């Protein structure tokens, strides 16, 4: 999910879409890739131990950064507000995130919640 403007409901829409798909029996992974204001963990009311950026920086595996939610069939890869993206210059790292989640073969849908705008980071996804 992306939009040129903040505050239009991207994260709420993402959470609701995940919920509706999960209620139909689909397994859904939500990736919070909003580096400015990551808030999916608030919407799903969880406190994940690790974030997407722990994985990007190589501190944790993709399996370790996936957190279950209270909603059956929905898992979250939490973001981290204020992350310094400038240290990540390769699009291969960002592409690898989706590929690695796909390779787990645990999810029918992967929904990525991005920040506002169409900056270089958002375009990578």
Secondary structure per residue as TSV (DSSP state, phi and psi in degrees):
chain	resnum	aa	ss	phi	psi
A	1	X	-	360.0	133.6
A	2	X	-	-148.4	160.8
A	3	X	B	-156.2	154.6
A	4	X	S	-74.3	-9.2
A	5	X	S	-134.8	147.0
A	6	X	S	-83.2	160.0
A	7	X	S	76.0	19.1
A	8	X	S	-99.8	-0.6
A	9	X	S	102.8	19.1
A	10	X	H	-58.3	-48.6
A	11	X	H	-67.5	-41.0
A	12	X	H	-63.7	-43.4
A	13	X	H	-61.9	-43.1
A	14	X	H	-59.6	-48.4
A	15	X	H	-62.3	-42.8
A	16	X	H	-67.5	-39.6
A	17	X	H	-62.7	-44.3
A	18	X	H	-59.7	-43.8
A	19	X	H	-61.7	-46.4
A	20	X	H	-64.7	-41.3
A	21	X	H	-64.4	-42.3
A	22	X	H	-64.1	-38.1
A	23	X	H	-64.7	-24.3
A	24	X	T	-87.5	4.6
A	25	X	T	96.1	0.9
A	26	X	-	-82.2	144.8
A	27	X	-	-91.7	126.5
A	28	X	E	-122.9	132.6
A	29	X	E	-107.5	127.8
A	30	X	E	-107.6	126.0
A	31	X	E	-109.3	117.5
A	32	X	E	-88.6	97.1
A	33	X	E	-104.9	23.3
A	34	X	-	-86.6	100.8
A	35	X	S	-79.2	-13.3
A	36	X	S	-85.6	-42.2
A	37	X	S	-150.3	70.3
A	38	X	-	-65.5	126.2
A	39	X	-	-142.5	9.2
A	40	X	H	-63.3	-32.8
A	41	X	H	-64.1	-29.6
A	42	X	H	-71.1	-45.6
A	43	X	H	-63.0	-34.8
A	44	X	T	-94.1	1.2
A	45	X	T	54.0	51.6
A	46	X	-	-131.6	160.0
A	47	X	-	-121.0	85.8
A	48	X	-	-66.9	145.6
A	49	X	S	-74.1	-36.1
A	50	X	S	-126.1	161.6
A	51	X	-	-122.3	172.9
A	52	X	H	-52.9	-36.9
A	53	X	H	-78.4	-20.9
A	54	X	H	-65.0	-37.3
A	55	X	H	-69.5	-47.8
A	56	X	H	-57.9	-39.3
A	57	X	T	-82.8	0.5
A	58	X	T	82.6	12.2
A	59	X	S	-80.7	-26.1
A	60	X	S	-140.1	156.7
A	61	X	-	-79.9	166.6
A	62	X	H	-61.9	-37.0
A	63	X	H	-62.8	-36.5
A	64	X	H	-72.4	-26.1
A	65	X	H	-92.3	-3.7
A	66	X	E	-87.0	121.8
A	67	X	E	-110.9	134.9
A	68	X	E	-70.3	155.1
A	69	X	-	-114.0	176.2
A	70	X	S	-71.8	-10.4
A	71	X	S	-97.3	123.7
A	72	X	T	-56.3	135.5
A	73	X	T	76.4	7.4
A	74	X	E	-118.1	126.3
A	75	X	E	-121.3	152.3
A	76	X	E	-126.2	136.2
A	77	X	E	-106.7	105.1
A	78	X	-	-72.2	150.5
A	79	X	-	-91.6	-168.3
A	80	X	-	-149.4	116.3
A	81	X	T	-67.5	141.5
A	82	X	T	76.0	14.5
A	83	X	-	-64.1	142.5
A	84	X	-	-88.7	89.5
A	85	X	G	-64.0	-25.8
A	86	X	G	-57.7	-20.4
A	87	X	G	-77.0	-10.0
A	88	X	-	-110.0	106.6
A	89	X	-	-103.9	-8.5
A	90	X	-	-105.1	131.3
A	91	X	H	-69.6	-19.1
A	92	X	H	-62.0	-34.4
A	93	X	H	-63.1	-45.5
A	94	X	H	-70.9	-39.2
A	95	X	H	-63.8	-37.0
A	96	X	H	-61.4	-32.0
A	97	X	H	-56.4	-54.4
A	98	X	H	-64.8	-43.1
A	99	X	H	-60.2	-41.6
A	100	X	H	-68.9	-37.5
A	101	X	H	-66.1	-42.7
A	102	X	H	-59.7	-40.8
A	103	X	H	-65.8	-17.8
A	104	X	T	-70.0	-21.9
A	105	X	T	55.7	32.5
A	106	X	-	-104.3	-9.0
A	107	X	-	-129.3	141.5
A	108	X	S	-86.1	-32.1
A	109	X	E	-134.0	143.8
A	110	X	E	-123.2	119.8
A	111	X	E	-113.2	127.1
A	112	X	E	-108.9	121.7
A	113	X	E	-97.7	113.0
A	114	X	E	-104.3	172.9
A	115	X	-	-79.3	177.9
A	116	X	B	-72.7	150.5
A	117	X	S	94.1	178.3
A	118	X	-	-125.2	49.4
A	119	X	-	-72.3	177.1
A	120	X	H	-56.1	-41.8
A	121	X	H	-61.1	-48.9
A	122	X	H	-64.0	-39.5
A	123	X	H	-64.5	-26.1
A	124	X	H	-60.0	-36.1
A	125	X	-	-79.1	360.0
